[in-house]
Amino acid sequence: MSKVLVTGGLGFIGSHTAVELMARGHEVVLVDNLTNTRAEVLDGIEAISGTRPVWENVDLASQPACAALMAKHSNIDGIIHFAAHKAVGESVAKPLDYYQNNLGSLMNLLEFVRTEPKCAFIFSSSCTVYGQADDLPIREEAPIKPAESPYGNTKQIGEEILQDCAKAYGFKVIALRYFNPVGGHPSAKIGELPNGVPQNLVPFITQSAAGQRGALKVFGNDYDTRDGTCVRDYIHVVDVAKAHILAMERLVAGKVEEPVEVYNLGTGTGSTVVEVLTAFTKATGIDIKWEYAARRPGDVVAAYADTKKALEGLGWRAELSLEQSMADAWRWQETLGQSV
Ligand code: UD1
């Protein structure tokens, strides 16, 4: 059993990971300053796990606050670092907020790992680092393309910081590159909490189905894909969460071979936007109103993961289907509707 600090532990992927860690008998300390979530998520985690984890409301981008937190929890075995701003459009308007928050918090945590090199460290990266990859499915060795946004750049620079620090200070790190995490916990007690009008596809679908939004705009129908709409690798958030537990256990067991091991977290299957809409209707019986609209600037045509490395290194593969993701996202939306 390990004691694991989960930063962004009340966020979408962080909360699901906390639940999976506790289910495997690990102890968790959640760190979250509620920038993009709500304190009630802790109730959801407790309702699922039967345990109310410790929650620290700390801004990790503040060096003194981060140092004080780490002094208080110096006996931890690992850190899973989710806490970050993640809205692409906002990052273009407020780049300094993104660099200071996303990179500041990373560097402050690495100051701790530098002094405790046995502390396992897992970084949330993104398939956005690949841009429009030349080959599909995308392997971890694919070249990193120039970032389309300051948000994407924080993931690229974050990985570079990890490479430099792991080599110089002699610690091991795993960076997980997520494709498109969607869905919610099957209990419907935790899920995604988008701020304002959702920019991402699945929260827009569920809010639209709930009557809170108008017709969904499908961005572009003239891409070179099977139905003209973009292809992504949508992966259930519980599958994503489980990969973190395996990555943490691999680090703690000393099995990591390079300073930074990188793994894709995807299903290996691409779905078009229209296929996602169809899966939603199949899973819920609800027809979504939608219409074609212009392409969204910055969207890549197609991205889906090569999953071999994660299977070999972590013993992990996605198990839940797109329809399961849609059913769970919808049940969570229904729960949210009841709480308004
Ligand atoms: C987006 C970000 C990515 C980030 C990820 C975080 C962009 C360009 N990319 O990924 O950097 O890591 O979110 O979750 O913003 N779509 C519609 N109508 C909508 C919303 C989306 O057609 O109202 C389409 C998009 O064009 C895309 C697909 O749905 O083809 C998925 O979009 P989204 O959920 O925003 O994810 P990504 O763009 O893949």
Residues whose N, C-alpha, C, O or C-beta is under 5 A from the ligand:
A	BS01	UD1	K86 V88 S126 T128 Q199 N200 L201 V202 F204 K217 V218 F219 C230 R232 V273 R296 P297 G298 D299
